[in-house]
Amino acid sequence: MKKWFRKIHRWLGVLMALQIIAWMASGLYFALFPIETIRGEHLAAEPEILSAADLEALFPVSEAWRAVRESLGGSADPGTVSLTRSRGQTWYRFAGRLGEGGYARLVDARSGEVMEFMDVGQVRAVATASLLVSGTVSEVELVTEPRPGSEYRGRELPLWRVSYTEPESLNLYIDGWTGEVVARRTARWRIFDFLWMLHIMDFEERDNFNTLLLQLAAALGLALGLTGLVYWLMTTRLFRKRAA
């Protein structure tokens, strides 16, 4: 019996060695770095705050919604509306469903004018204002195609990507309709994402932690631990005495 458990434990260890190392290494990385720094929140400037003066003499919200609906072709469903302050102005922010996707639009809360899709110059200005530190822009690109496992997965496209050499090889993903930074991706995040892929064993989308491969590996890892525990108990002095 003891020899049988030892063989099972040994071969399970050989089979699971690389994945166990991946689990331990990724878990150590996750524990070492706070999630706020992984997400790049330490680089983000404080958002603009609405004041009492921003709530005065507002354009009628019903008229603002009519303008948004017309700009979307007249077929958008009403969703949520909120007031926000950005780039020194007060805006209505409308968001909801449109077809199989979603939409978000800003309307000037004073004039009722719907904000148009931002150009490169506007995006650069928004990116600069969103950072606590100065940065060096290497590229500004409009992302229109979804890609499995990408840095911007799960976000509505199109998005502007503003790439920096400094700080921390940062990529900012900015919604061109609202000027909102929807994702910050640093070199530290890319390491995190790679290790997360190994941790959950989803090598394509990197988001599914219910894959059959992970379930099988977890079961084998559990079996490895249990057989190791049983073998250790069987080799202890107490167990040998009772057996005798």
N, C-alpha and C positions, 0 to 999 in steps of 0.2 A: 504493500500500500504506500509506504513512504517513498519507495523508489519511483512508483507511478506518479505521485504528486510532484516529485522533483523533476521528472521529465516533462510533464505538462507545463510546469512553471518555467522551466528553462526555455522551451520552444515558444511559449507565449512571450517571454522576454525578448527573444530574438525577433519575433514578428512585430512587436509593438515598440521596439527601442526608439526608432526615429520619430514616431508620432508622440511618444511620451516626452522625448527631448523637446519637440516642437511645442507641446503643451506647457512644459515647465519654462522654456525660454520666453514664450509669448506671455505667460502669466507673470513672470518676473518683470517684463517690460511694462505691462499694464499697471503693475503695482508701483513701479518706480516713478512714473510720470503722471501727475494729476491730469484728469480728463480735460480740464480747462486749458492747459497748455497744449495738449494734443489738438484741440479744436481751434487753437490760435486766438482764444478769447483775450489773452494777455496783450495782444497787439491791437485790440479793437478800441477805438475811441468811444467815449460815452455818447449815447444817442441824444438828439435834441429833445428838450422837454417842452411840452405845451404850457403856455401861461394863460392867465385870465384874458389878456388882450387878444389872444389868438381865437377866442371863442366869440368875439364880437363881430357883428355885421357880416355874417356868413351867407354865402350863396345858398338858395334853397336846395336842400338835399334831394328833393324829388326831381328838380330840374337837372341837377348834376347826374343823377342816375339815368335820366332820359338821354343825356349827352353820351354817357358811357354805352348805353344799350345801342344807340345809333352807330357809334364807332365800331361796335362788335357785329354789325350787320343786323341788329334788331332781334336776334335769336337767343341772347344770353339769359340765363336764369338768375334771379336776384339771390344774392348770398348774404354776405356780411358787409357792413359799412362802418368805418371808424375814422376818427380824426387823427392826423399825424403831422409832425413837423419835420421837414427835411429841406436842406439847402436854404435855410432862412425863410421858408414859406410854410403856410398851413395848407394841408391837403385833405380832401376826402379820399379814403382808400376803399375801393370796392373790390370784392373778391367773390368768386363763385364758380360754378361749373359751366363749361361750354363744350358741348359735344362729349367726347370721351376724356377730355382734359379739363384744365382749369384756367381761370384768368384772374389777373389782378391789374387794376388800373388806378391811376391817381387823377384827381380833378382838383384844380386850383379852387380852394374854398372861398376865395374872394371874387374871382372872375367867372368861375364855372367852366373854364377851358380844360379839356382833357389833355393830359401830358402825352406828347408823342414819344415814340421809341427813341431812346437816347443814342446820340452819335458818339464817336470815339472821344472827342474832346470832353463831352459831358461825363462820360464814364471815367476818364482819367481824373477829373475833378472829384467825382464821388469817391473813387478809390483812395485818393490822397486824403480826403476829409475823414474817411473811415478808419484811418490808422493813427495810433498813438505816436508812432515814430516815423521819421522820414524813410522813404524807400527808393530803390532804383528800379524803374520799370524796364523790362526787357522786351515785352510783347503785349499787345492788346488784340484779342481775337474773338470773333463771334462764333459761339458753339451752337450748331443747329442739329447735329446728329447724335442720337443716344448711343452709348457704347457700354456693353456689359462690363462691370467692374471698374467703371471710370470714377474719377474724383467727384463728378457732379451727378452720379446716379441717384434716381429718385426725385430729381428736380424737374420742373417744367421748363422746356426749351422754347425759344432760344435764350441763351445766357451769354453775357460778356465775360470773358476770362482775362483778367489783368495779371500778368506774370511778373514777379520781381526776382532779381538776383539776391537782393537784401530787402527786408530781413527774412532769414530762414527759408530761402527759396520759396517764398509765399506765392500762392495762386489765390486770387479773389474771384469768386463767381458772383456776378451782379445781374439782377433782373433788369433788363433794359426798359421795361414798362414802368417800374416803380423806383429804380435806383437802390433797391435793397440788396445788401450783401447776403446771399443765401447760403454761402459756404466759404470757409477759409481752409486752405490746404497747405500745410508746411511740410518740410522734409521729415519732421518728427511724425506728422500724421501719416505720411506715406509708409514709414516703417511700421507704424501701428496697423495700417490697413493690410500690409503684407503679412504680418504676424497674425492678425485676426483671420485672414484667409486660411492660414495653416491651422489655427486654433479650432475653427468650426468646420474645416475640411470642405469648404465650398470654393472651388477653384475657378468658378466662372463669374457668378453674380456677387459673391463675397458677402451675402446678406442672409442666406438660409442656413440656420443652425438646426434644421430638422432633416438633414440629408441622411439617406440610408448608410452612406459611408461613415458618417460620424456616429450613428447609432451602433453600427457594427464595431467600430473602434472603441467606443465607450464600453460596450459589452465585453470585448476582449480585455480591455484595461481592468475592468472590474474582476474578471476571471483571473487575471494575472495577480491582482492584489489578494484575492481570496485564496488562491492556491499557495501563494507565498506565505500567507498567515497560517494556513493549515500545515504546511511543511515545517514552518518554524515551531509550531506547537508540538508536532510529532517528534521533533529532534530535541525538545527541552528535557531536562532531567526529570521533571515532574511527570511528564507523559510516559517516559520510559519506565519509571517506577510503577505507575499504575498498570502499564501493560504487563510488566513482570508479575 
